[in-house]
Amino acid sequence: MPEIDIDPLKPLHHLVVGALGYYSMTRPNETAFKSATDEFPEVTFKEVYDSILATANYYYNTLQLEKGDVVTISLPNTWHYVPAYIGASCVGAVVSGMNPRATSLETTYLLKDAKAKVVLTTAENVEKILGIKEDLPNLKYILYLGDLNNNITNAGKIRVIDFETVIAGPAEFNPATVPINTKTDLLSLPYSSGTTGMPKGVMITHFNFLNQLIILGTHLKDYVLPFFPQLEKQTRFQFDVQYLPFYHSYGFTGLIAKLIKGDTTVIMKEFNPDGLLRIIDEYKIPQVNLVPGLFDLICSRRSADYSLASLKSVACGGAALTPEQIEKLHERLPNLCYVLHGYGLTEASGASHMNYFKEDTPRGAVGQLLSFMKHRIVDPETQQEVGPEVVGELWIRGPTIMKGYWGNEEATKAAFAPDGFLKTGDLAKVDKQGYLYIIDRLKEVIKVNAVQVPPAEIEALLKQHPKIKDAAVIGVPHKVTGEAPRAYIVKNDDSLTVDEVNNFTQDKLSKYKQLTGGIEFVDEVLKNQTGKILRHKLKEAYLRRIQT
């Protein structure tokens, strides 16, 4: 198997196209991608390679995209993410991901804020986007996958194009055509709530993303695998399964890492727990990425139904794991060697801390710093660094840290210390051995199955209801999703009911943003003297109440 050499001074598409070019010559007819549910025919490495160059050609010569133009991909999981994303990288465009199930309100906000020039989505979503086109002055092209049910009559100046015709075009493009400065030119624009407020575009450069791949690879090679000699060095290509959403950075990083490694990836269009376990057994998958909520689910399935004997390693992101969860997983998976977990955030291109295996990770710790990263614990009031075992705000710095927030100088300035450390908004402590413990959040974001939900977005919507005078939203514990949004509502009309509120949000918010944590009517929303909602006080009161 070839050694993959990643140079952070060369753009991502050089790495991907180079690897695929090699596989296209040595393994042209071998399968790169296959669908778990027959959504698309098997795709060879040569077909993926050609589709990237064809897409880059079309972007550059037909759509005439320029460096810095934004391409938003809003699709369920499919192999088409790769040509759409890497093709954009080839021409210097910036890729932003969006949930294909986003409501019209959410879609308007994300496309408008990103100033997206191109959106790639499903045929079913074309009418939804055309219905909001007046609010999207930058949008010029809608690319789609699937069959359009109706003739498009309201496209106006927007061109609607079948993406299958794009990837079937001439595979002729020189990836060196557009000069890229990896340290300053953007690769992607994922959206995050940051420490407060509405979602903001996180400016990730090629240098940021490539360094994340380098750091994760270094950690695995130098600090994980040497402690598990029973894991023989991989000498043949394997099967992999990807089910985490590709519009989320965690999912897309996993997809690209396996592609350049040359493995065959089985893609799940949508997550199905039993479907995932079936695939692991059927294809003898050796490694899988999980979120904490899936640990209990796997342990609940009988070994008689799913042996899962092929699983040798598990990586987990999105939230902290308990020692009990790890222990139960080892008991359930007979050949599991290790569970790799840590801490990260969108603004850091992924992980900044992970567990090491030179010794047992202390209870409650999420790991230690990864190579090339630095951290600092700071008193939130004085902004002074504190010593070991003292709780403060976690600040981090390193080559993976974002360039800033898209079109938002004020938020960017607030996010960084003068010496370049990123203020994470997480309360944490570090012990004398350098282990990091996440204690709580200063930031307001709610995490539902590791996906960010900004309370301000839900509050702004609720206050549009004529019977709602004021509202506050917090995240409360949920045994399935980790956290769930809960609303505290001040009525403007005494006749308002819980059902009315839920019906109001149903078609305006994505499913994971619904108020599954409950709705409570209150006389007033708890705020400080400046009018800021005291979410931590609301959460403390809620937790005290459920404990008693």
ZAMARGU-4260 file (C-alpha; in steps of 0.2 Angstrom, whole numbers, plus 5000, padded with zeros to 4 digits):
<rodrens>
0) 5000/5000/5000 | 5007/5018/4996 | 5012/5029/5010 | 5001/5045/5009 | 5012/5061/5011
5) 5002/5076/5016 | 5010/5093/5012 | 5000/5107/5021 | 5007/5120/5008 | 4998/5111/4994
10) 4979/5112/4993 | 4968/5098/4997 | 4963/5094/4979 | 4982/5090/4975 | 4981/5077/4989
15) 4965/5069/4983 | 4967/5070/4965 | 4985/5064/4967 | 4979/5049/4977 | 4965/5045/4965
20) 4976/5047/4950 | 4987/5033/4957 | 4972/5022/4961 | 4965/5025/4944 | 4981/5018/4936
25) 4984/5004/4948 | 4966/4999/4952 | 4955/5007/4940 | 4941/4995/4941 | 4940/4993/4959
30) 4926/5000/4969 | 4928/5016/4979 | 4910/5019/4984 | 4895/5008/4986 | 4878/5012/4992
35) 4871/5003/5008 | 4854/5003/5001 | 4857/5003/4982 | 4854/5022/4980 | 4868/5022/4966
40) 4878/5009/4957 | 4895/5005/4963 | 4908/5019/4958 | 4926/5014/4954 | 4942/5025/4958
45) 4943/5029/4940 | 4926/5036/4939 | 4928/5046/4955 | 4944/5053/4948 | 4936/5058/4931
50) 4921/5065/4940 | 4931/5077/4950 | 4940/5084/4934 | 4924/5085/4925 | 4916/5095/4939
55) 4931/5106/4940 | 4930/5109/4921 | 4912/5113/4922 | 4914/5125/4937 | 4928/5134/4929
60) 4923/5135/4911 | 4904/5134/4911 | 4899/5142/4927 | 4915/5153/4927 | 4917/5151/4946
65) 4931/5162/4953 | 4942/5160/4969 | 4931/5163/4984 | 4914/5160/4977 | 4904/5149/4988
70) 4896/5132/4983 | 4884/5125/4996 | 4881/5106/4996 | 4864/5101/5003 | 4862/5083/5000
75) 4859/5067/5010 | 4875/5056/5010 | 4881/5051/4993 | 4897/5049/4984 | 4893/5065/4974
80) 4899/5075/4988 | 4917/5071/4983 | 4917/5078/4965 | 4906/5093/4971 | 4918/5097/4985
85) 4935/5093/4977 | 4930/5100/4961 | 4926/5116/4970 | 4943/5116/4978 | 4951/5114/4961
90) 4944/5131/4956 | 4947/5140/4972 | 4929/5140/4977 | 4923/5138/4995 | 4912/5124/5000
95) 4898/5126/5013 | 4887/5111/5019 | 4869/5112/5023 | 4856/5099/5030 | 4845/5094/5015
100) 4830/5094/5027 | 4833/5112/5032 | 4817/5122/5032 | 4814/5137/5020 | 4818/5149/5034
105) 4834/5140/5039 | 4839/5138/5020 | 4836/5156/5017 | 4847/5161/5032 | 4862/5150/5027
110) 4862/5153/5008 | 4860/5172/5011 | 4873/5173/5024 | 4886/5163/5014 | 4882/5173/4999
115) 4881/5156/4990 | 4883/5157/4971 | 4879/5138/4968 | 4869/5126/4978 | 4869/5107/4974
120) 4854/5099/4982 | 4841/5085/4978 | 4827/5087/4965 | 4814/5088/4979 | 4822/5104/4986
125) 4823/5114/4970 | 4806/5121/4971 | 4809/5126/4990 | 4825/5135/4985 | 4816/5144/4970
130) 4803/5149/4981 | 4815/5160/4991 | 4826/5166/4977 | 4821/5184/4979 | 4830/5183/4996
135) 4846/5176/4988 | 4853/5189/4977 | 4870/5180/4975 | 4863/5163/4970 | 4865/5160/4951
140) 4865/5141/4949 | 4855/5127/4956 | 4863/5110/4953 | 4852/5095/4957 | 4852/5076/4959
145) 4837/5065/4955 | 4822/5067/4944 | 4812/5084/4944 | 4794/5080/4946 | 4788/5096/4937
150) 4795/5108/4923 | 4803/5122/4931 | 4793/5138/4927 | 4799/5150/4940 | 4818/5149/4939
155) 4820/5167/4933 | 4838/5171/4930 | 4844/5156/4940 | 4850/5141/4930 | 4844/5124/4935
160) 4856/5110/4930 | 4856/5091/4932 | 4872/5087/4941 | 4874/5070/4932 | 4877/5080/4916
165) 4891/5089/4925 | 4900/5074/4931 | 4898/5065/4914 | 4907/5080/4905 | 4925/5080/4899
170) 4937/5075/4913 | 4949/5088/4908 | 4956/5100/4921 | 4973/5104/4927 | 4972/5105/4946
175) 4986/5118/4946 | 4976/5130/4935 | 4971/5141/4950 | 4985/5146/4962 | 4980/5143/4980
180) 4989/5150/4995 | 4984/5136/5008 | 4987/5147/5023 | 4975/5161/5018 | 4963/5154/5004
185) 4947/5146/5011 | 4943/5128/5008 | 4926/5126/5018 | 4913/5136/5027 | 4904/5125/5040
190) 4892/5134/5051 | 4894/5135/5070 | 4885/5145/5084 | 4902/5150/5091 | 4900/5155/5109
195) 4883/5164/5106 | 4870/5170/5094 | 4865/5164/5077 | 4875/5152/5066 | 4891/5159/5059
200) 4902/5154/5044 | 4918/5146/5051 | 4932/5150/5038 | 4943/5135/5037 | 4958/5136/5025
205) 4967/5122/5016 | 4981/5123/5029 | 4969/5121/5043 | 4960/5105/5036 | 4976/5097/5030
210) 4985/5100/5047 | 4970/5091/5055 | 4973/5076/5044 | 4992/5077/5048 | 4989/5078/5067
215) 4976/5064/5067 | 4988/5053/5057 | 5003/5057/5068 | 4993/5053/5083 | 4987/5036/5077
220) 5004/5031/5070 | 5015/5037/5085 | 5004/5036/5100 | 4990/5023/5097 | 4995/5009/5086
225) 5012/5005/5095 | 5002/5001/5110 | 4992/4987/5101 | 5004/4975/5093 | 4990/4963/5090
230) 4984/4976/5076 | 4995/4971/5061 | 5000/4984/5049 | 4987/4986/5036 | 4994/4977/5020
235) 4978/4977/5010 | 4963/4988/5007 | 4948/4987/5018 | 4930/4991/5018 | 4924/5006/5028
240) 4906/5013/5032 | 4901/5031/5033 | 4885/5036/5040 | 4888/5053/5049 | 4881/5067/5038
245) 4894/5073/5025 | 4888/5091/5027 | 4895/5090/5045 | 4914/5092/5046 | 4916/5076/5057
250) 4907/5066/5043 | 4916/5074/5028 | 4934/5072/5036 | 4930/5053/5039 | 4925/5051/5021
255) 4940/5060/5013 | 4952/5051/5025 | 4946/5034/5019 | 4946/5039/5001 | 4964/5044/5000
260) 4969/5029/5010 | 4961/5019/4996 | 4948/5009/5005 | 4931/5005/4998 | 4918/5015/5007
265) 4900/5009/5010 | 4889/5025/5011 | 4873/5025/5021 | 4861/5038/5014 | 4853/5040/5031
270) 4858/5033/5048 | 4849/5017/5053 | 4856/5008/5068 | 4852/4991/5063 | 4858/4995/5046
275) 4874/5001/5052 | 4877/4985/5062 | 4872/4974/5048 | 4885/4983/5037 | 4899/4980/5050
280) 4895/4962/5050 | 4893/4960/5031 | 4908/4969/5026 | 4919/4965/5041 | 4922/4983/5045
285) 4937/4985/5056 | 4935/5003/5062 | 4920/5015/5064 | 4917/5032/5070 | 4903/5035/5083
290) 4894/5048/5093 | 4891/5044/5112 | 4873/5040/5109 | 4877/5025/5099 | 4887/5016/5112
295) 4872/5011/5122 | 4863/5007/5106 | 4876/4995/5101 | 4877/4987/5118 | 4858/4984/5118
300) 4859/4973/5102 | 4861/4955/5105 | 4877/4947/5099 | 4867/4933/5091 | 4859/4946/5080
305) 4876/4955/5076 | 4892/4948/5081 | 4903/4964/5077 | 4918/4953/5078 | 4927/4962/5065
310) 4928/4979/5075 | 4945/4982/5081 | 4944/5001/5085 | 4931/5014/5088 | 4933/5033/5087
315) 4921/5045/5096 | 4918/5063/5094 | 4904/5076/5098 | 4903/5074/5117 | 4912/5066/5132
320) 4912/5048/5135 | 4910/5040/5153 | 4922/5026/5158 | 4906/5015/5160 | 4902/5018/5142
325) 4919/5012/5136 | 4919/4997/5148 | 4902/4991/5142 | 4908/4993/5124 | 4923/4982/5127
330) 4912/4969/5135 | 4900/4969/5120 | 4914/4969/5106 | 4925/4954/5108 | 4939/4960/5098
335) 4939/4978/5102 | 4957/4985/5105 | 4954/5003/5109 | 4942/5017/5109 | 4949/5034/5103
340) 4940/5049/5110 | 4944/5067/5113 | 4938/5085/5112 | 4936/5097/5097 | 4926/5110/5089
345) 4921/5116/5072 | 4932/5132/5074 | 4947/5120/5076 | 4944/5110/5061 | 4940/5095/5072
350) 4950/5088/5087 | 4962/5097/5098 | 4964/5084/5112 | 4963/5065/5112 | 4967/5051/5124
355) 4984/5043/5123 | 4988/5025/5128 | 5004/5026/5137 | 4993/5026/5153 | 4975/5025/5158
360) 4965/5041/5155 | 4959/5048/5172 | 4941/5047/5175 | 4932/5062/5167 | 4946/5067/5157
365) 4944/5069/5138 | 4962/5067/5134 | 4978/5077/5132 | 4984/5090/5118 | 4987/5083/5101
370) 5004/5087/5093 | 5007/5105/5087 | 4992/5111/5098 | 4993/5122/5113 | 4980/5126/5127
375) 4977/5139/5141 | 4965/5139/5155 | 4959/5157/5158 | 4949/5166/5172 | 4934/5172/5162
380) 4933/5188/5173 | 4951/5193/5174 | 4957/5185/5157 | 4972/5179/5167 | 4979/5161/5165
385) 4976/5150/5180 | 4985/5135/5187 | 4982/5116/5187 | 4965/5110/5193 | 4958/5127/5193
390) 4942/5129/5182 | 4942/5143/5169 | 4938/5145/5150 | 4948/5134/5138 | 4958/5143/5125
395) 4967/5134/5111 | 4980/5138/5097 | 4987/5128/5083 | 4988/5126/5064 | 4970/5120/5063
400) 4962/5135/5071 | 4950/5144/5059 | 4954/5160/5050 | 4939/5169/5058 | 4920/5170/5056
405) 4913/5174/5038 | 4908/5192/5036 | 4908/5195/5055 | 4923/5205/5061 | 4915/5209/5078
410) 4912/5190/5081 | 4930/5186/5075 | 4938/5199/5086 | 4928/5193/5101 | 4933/5175/5098
415) 4952/5177/5098 | 4964/5183/5111 | 4977/5196/5106 | 4991/5182/5104 | 4980/5171/5093
420) 4972/5159/5106 | 4954/5154/5101 | 4942/5157/5116 | 4932/5140/5115 | 4918/5146/5127
425) 4920/5129/5137 | 4924/5129/5155 | 4937/5117/5159 | 4952/5112/5170 | 4969/5104/5166
430) 4977/5093/5179 | 4996/5092/5183 | 4998/5078/5170 | 4990/5089/5156 | 4974/5080/5155
435) 4959/5091/5150 | 4942/5090/5159 | 4927/5099/5152 | 4916/5105/5166 | 4903/5116/5158
440) 4899/5128/5144 | 4901/5147/5144 | 4894/5146/5127 | 4875/5144/5124 | 4875/5131/5110
445) 4865/5115/5113 | 4872/5099/5106 | 4859/5087/5099 | 4867/5070/5094 | 4883/5081/5092
450) 4875/5093/5080 | 4874/5111/5086 | 4858/5120/5089 | 4859/5139/5093 | 4846/5144/5106
455) 4845/5162/5099 | 4838/5154/5082 | 4824/5145/5091 | 4820/5161/5102 | 4819/5172/5087
460) 4807/5161/5079 | 4796/5159/5094 | 4795/5177/5097 | 4787/5179/5080 | 4771/5170/5086
465) 4758/5183/5091 | 4754/5174/5107 | 4772/5174/5113 | 4779/5189/5122 | 4796/5182/5127
470) 4806/5166/5126 | 4822/5158/5132 | 4829/5141/5126 | 4841/5130/5135 | 4848/5113/5132
475) 4843/5099/5145 | 4850/5081/5147 | 4842/5068/5135 | 4846/5050/5136 | 4845/5047/5118
480) 4851/5063/5110 | 4863/5069/5123 | 4854/5086/5125 | 4837/5093/5119 | 4830/5110/5117
485) 4818/5116/5131 | 4809/5133/5130 | 4803/5144/5143 | 4789/5155/5136 | 4780/5171/5142
490) 4763/5171/5135 | 4756/5186/5126 | 4739/5178/5126 | 4733/5166/5140 | 4725/5154/5128
495) 4742/5149/5121 | 4745/5130/5123 | 4760/5118/5121 | 4752/5110/5106 | 4751/5127/5097
500) 4769/5131/5100 | 4774/5114/5094 | 4763/5115/5078 | 4771/5133/5075 | 4789/5126/5075
505) 4785/5110/5066 | 4788/5116/5048 | 4800/5130/5053 | 4813/5121/5062 | 4823/5105/5057
510) 4818/5089/5067 | 4833/5090/5078 | 4829/5108/5083 | 4811/5104/5089 | 4807/5107/5108
515) 4809/5089/5113 | 4816/5094/5130 | 4799/5102/5134 | 4790/5118/5135 | 4786/5128/5151
520) 4776/5144/5153 | 4783/5157/5165 | 4779/5174/5171 | 4795/5181/5165 | 4812/5175/5157
525) 4826/5176/5169 | 4839/5190/5163 | 4853/5200/5170 | 4852/5220/5171 | 4858/5221/5153
530) 4844/5210/5147 | 4855/5195/5143 | 4846/5178/5147 | 4853/5169/5161 | 4853/5152/5153
535) 4865/5144/5166 | 4852/5149/5180 | 4838/5141/5170 | 4848/5125/5168 | 4853/5124/5186
540) 4835/5126/5192 | 4829/5113/5179 | 4843/5100/5185 | 4839/5103/5203 | 4821/5100/5200
545) 4823/5084/5190 | 4835/5077/5204 | 4822/5080/5217
</rodrens>
